[in-house]
Amino acid sequence: MQRPEIKTLQNLESAFAGESMAHVKYRYFAKLARAVGDEETARTFEETADQELLHAFGHLDLLYPAAEMTPAKSLQIAIDGETYEYTEMYPGFRKTAEAEGNEAALKEIDEQIVESKEHAERFQATLAKAAKRFAALAKVEERHANNYRAVLEKVSV
């Protein structure tokens, strides 16, 4: 008997994307409503956007359980995502926009390529700094542990 394909993680990622997109879209719609003086509609969109964000966080809790995450792991996931954006995703989108002659999209995509690369570099620099900090802390902790061992040996005799 063949096991069924497990799609729950893909579904959670899709749900996360949808909830995140709804959050940002509703914030944008609130801004547009407020610009024309419709404060009630703006508040409705903002309240709903807040709920969509909570839904997205719920999906993230399942995709990236807090007990399994570290700052270093989070940074690496961010680096991988930003690198994908500027090396594969946006260049592919750019080819399509160029073929269609969509100059506005080309401009936006080119900006996103630059920014995604900057984000990846910033995350990488943060990860490198963190690694140095943790290495330094490990040396200090090792020195303390050696001192404690020496004291224990003296009092154990």
PEZIMO-V193945 format. One record per residue. RES is the residue in three letters. SS is DSSP state (~ for helix, > for strand, _ for the rest). PHI is phi in whole degrees, 0 to 359 (none if undefined). NEAR is the number of other C-alpha atoms within 12 Angstrom. Layout:
[[RES & SS & PHI & NEAR] [RES & SS & PHI & NEAR]]
This chain:
[[MET & _ & none & 3] [GLN & _ & 273 & 5] [ARG & _ & 287 & 5] [PRO & _ & 290 & 7] [GLU & _ & 294 & 8] [ILE & _ & 270 & 10] [LYS & _ & 244 & 10] [THR & ~ & 300 & 15] [LEU & ~ & 296 & 17] [GLN & ~ & 297 & 15] [ASN & ~ & 296 & 16] [LEU & ~ & 295 & 24] [GLU & ~ & 296 & 23] [SER & ~ & 295 & 18] [ALA & ~ & 295 & 24] [PHE & ~ & 301 & 28] [ALA & ~ & 299 & 22] [GLY & ~ & 296 & 22] [GLU & ~ & 293 & 27] [SER & ~ & 296 & 28] [MET & ~ & 295 & 19] [ALA & ~ & 297 & 27] [HIS & ~ & 303 & 27] [VAL & ~ & 293 & 23] [LYS & ~ & 298 & 23] [TYR & ~ & 291 & 28] [ARG & ~ & 297 & 27] [TYR & ~ & 296 & 20] [PHE & ~ & 298 & 25] [ALA & ~ & 298 & 28] [LYS & ~ & 300 & 23] [LEU & ~ & 295 & 19] [ALA & ~ & 297 & 20] [ARG & ~ & 294 & 19] [ALA & ~ & 297 & 14] [VAL & _ & 260 & 13] [GLY & _ & 87 & 13] [ASP & _ & 264 & 16] [GLU & ~ & 294 & 17] [GLU & ~ & 297 & 16] [THR & ~ & 296 & 22] [ALA & ~ & 301 & 24] [ARG & ~ & 296 & 22] [THR & ~ & 299 & 20] [PHE & ~ & 297 & 27] [GLU & ~ & 293 & 27] [GLU & ~ & 297 & 20] [THR & ~ & 292 & 24] [ALA & ~ & 300 & 28] [ASP & ~ & 299 & 23] [GLN & ~ & 293 & 21] [GLU & ~ & 297 & 27] [LEU & ~ & 296 & 27] [LEU & ~ & 296 & 19] [HIS & ~ & 298 & 25] [ALA & ~ & 299 & 28] [PHE & ~ & 297 & 25] [GLY & ~ & 299 & 21] [HIS & ~ & 293 & 26] [LEU & ~ & 297 & 25] [ASP & ~ & 300 & 19] [LEU & ~ & 276 & 22] [LEU & ~ & 285 & 23] [TYR & _ & 229 & 21] [PRO & _ & 304 & 15] [ALA & ~ & 305 & 15] [ALA & ~ & 295 & 11] [GLU & ~ & 260 & 13] [MET & _ & 260 & 17] [THR & _ & 231 & 15] [PRO & ~ & 303 & 21] [ALA & ~ & 296 & 23] [LYS & ~ & 294 & 22] [SER & ~ & 299 & 21] [LEU & ~ & 297 & 27] [GLN & ~ & 294 & 25] [ILE & ~ & 298 & 21] [ALA & ~ & 294 & 25] [ILE & ~ & 300 & 28] [ASP & ~ & 300 & 22] [GLY & ~ & 294 & 23] [GLU & ~ & 294 & 28] [THR & ~ & 296 & 29] [TYR & ~ & 302 & 21] [GLU & ~ & 299 & 28] [TYR & ~ & 274 & 28] [THR & ~ & 260 & 23] [GLU & ~ & 234 & 19] [MET & ~ & 298 & 20] [TYR & ~ & 294 & 30] [PRO & ~ & 300 & 25] [GLY & ~ & 295 & 19] [PHE & ~ & 297 & 24] [ARG & ~ & 297 & 28] [LYS & ~ & 302 & 19] [THR & ~ & 294 & 17] [ALA & ~ & 297 & 20] [GLU & ~ & 294 & 20] [ALA & ~ & 298 & 13] [GLU & ~ & 272 & 13] [GLY & _ & 71 & 13] [ASN & _ & 270 & 16] [GLU & ~ & 296 & 16] [ALA & ~ & 296 & 14] [ALA & ~ & 293 & 21] [LEU & ~ & 302 & 23] [LYS & ~ & 299 & 18] [GLU & ~ & 297 & 19] [ILE & ~ & 295 & 27] [ASP & ~ & 300 & 26] [GLU & ~ & 296 & 19] [GLN & ~ & 292 & 26] [ILE & ~ & 299 & 27] [VAL & ~ & 298 & 21] [GLU & ~ & 293 & 20] [SER & ~ & 297 & 28] [LYS & ~ & 296 & 26] [GLU & ~ & 299 & 20] [HIS & ~ & 298 & 25] [ALA & ~ & 300 & 28] [GLU & ~ & 296 & 23] [ARG & ~ & 295 & 20] [PHE & ~ & 298 & 27] [GLN & ~ & 297 & 27] [ALA & ~ & 296 & 18] [THR & ~ & 295 & 22] [LEU & ~ & 296 & 24] [ALA & ~ & 296 & 19] [LYS & ~ & 297 & 17] [ALA & ~ & 298 & 20] [ALA & ~ & 299 & 18] [LYS & ~ & 295 & 15] [ARG & ~ & 299 & 15] [PHE & ~ & 293 & 16] [ALA & ~ & 295 & 14] [ALA & ~ & 295 & 14] [LEU & ~ & 297 & 14] [ALA & ~ & 298 & 14] [LYS & ~ & 295 & 14] [VAL & ~ & 296 & 14] [GLU & ~ & 297 & 14] [GLU & ~ & 296 & 14] [ARG & ~ & 298 & 14] [HIS & ~ & 298 & 14] [ALA & ~ & 298 & 14] [ASN & ~ & 296 & 14] [ASN & ~ & 296 & 14] [TYR & ~ & 297 & 15] [ARG & ~ & 299 & 14] [ALA & ~ & 297 & 14] [VAL & ~ & 295 & 13] [LEU & ~ & 300 & 12] [GLU & ~ & 296 & 11] [LYS & ~ & 292 & 10] [VAL & ~ & 278 & 9] [SER & ~ & 281 & 9] [VAL & _ & 286 & 7]]
